[in-house]
Amino acid sequence: MGVEALEANALKVVRSTDNRSVIAGPGAGKTELLAQRAAYLLQTGSAPPPRRILAISFKRDAATNLAARVRQRCHRNHAGRFDSMTFDAFAKGLIDRFGQALPDRWRPRPDY
């Protein structure tokens, strides 16, 4: 969805099987490019189930925006395998799941 609007270099990135780094200024279309790439990987079987895609952002609104764009492009079965969150949320999830495996002195208190 919307792939035909991408310029040639962006389309190369979307369809690439390699890892890519996207560096551009504000308003350049990074979020759109990442949403297109995630949708492409999910819909073409490049990331077949049970594989998931994780996108980590600095800000909550960026994570929410990216997730919404992927949901807009994909069937819910595909979009359900896309996780978009902040660094803080990702780190908290790790602590919640594996915190008890940490040594006592590093283990967070139950009310952290």
N, C-alpha and C positions, 0 to 999 in steps of 0.2 A: 504494500500500500504506500503510494507516494514515491516509490523508487525511481520512477521515470523523471522526477523533478531533480534528482541528484546530479551533480556534475560528474564528469568522467572519473576524476581521482577519488571522489567520495564513493562512487559506485564500486571502484576497485577495492577500497577498504571494506565496504559492506560485504562483498563477496569473497574476500580473502580467507584462506584457511590458516593463515599465520596470525600470531599475536600482533597487535597494532597499538601504537601510542598515538593519541590524538591531542595535538597541541595547537591551540588557536586562541585568539582574543575573544572578549565578550561579544556575544551576538553573532558569532561566526557559524553557528549551527552544530556545535558539538553534541548537544543533547539529542537533536534530531538524528544525527549520524549514528550515535550509540543506540538509539531506539531502533533504527533501521537494521543495524547490524545484529542486535539481539533477536529481532523478529526473523531475520533471514536465517540465523543459526538454528533457531527453534523450529521454524516451519519447513526447512529443507532437510532436516534430519542430521545436520552437521553436529548438533548437540542432541542426540537421541535420548529418550528416557532410559534410565532414571537421571541422567545428567541434568544439572541445573546451571544457571548463569547467575553470577553474583556481581552486582554493580555497587561500588562504594563511593559515596559522595561526602563532601565536607558539610554540606547544609541539608537540613530536612526538606526544604522546598525543592531542592534539586533532585533528591532521591524520590520524592513523591511525584514530581513532574515526569521523570524518566519512567517510572513504573506505569504511570497513566498512559504514556505514549505507547509503551509496549502492549498494554492491555487493549488499547485502541486498534492495534494492528493484528493481534493474534487471537485465535480461539482461546477460550479460557483454559483449556487443557495445556496449551503451550505457555500462555502467560503465567500460569500457576507455577511454572518451573523457573521463573525469573524473579530474583530477589534484589531489591534495591533498598539500600539503607545507608545510614551515616556510619562513619568510623566508630563513633561512640556506641551506636546501637549494635554494631558488629562485635565490638570488644565486650560489651555487656552480655551479649548472647553467649560468647565463649566462657565468660566467668560464670554465668548462670548454669551452663551445661557441665563445665569441667572444673569449677572452682574448688570442689572438694578434693580434687587430685593434687592441688597445690600444697606445698609444705605449710605447716601450721602458721608460721610467721608471715606468710604471704597471703594466706587464705582470708577472704573478706569476711567481715562480721555478717551474721544473718540479716541484719537490717541495712546493709550497705545500700 
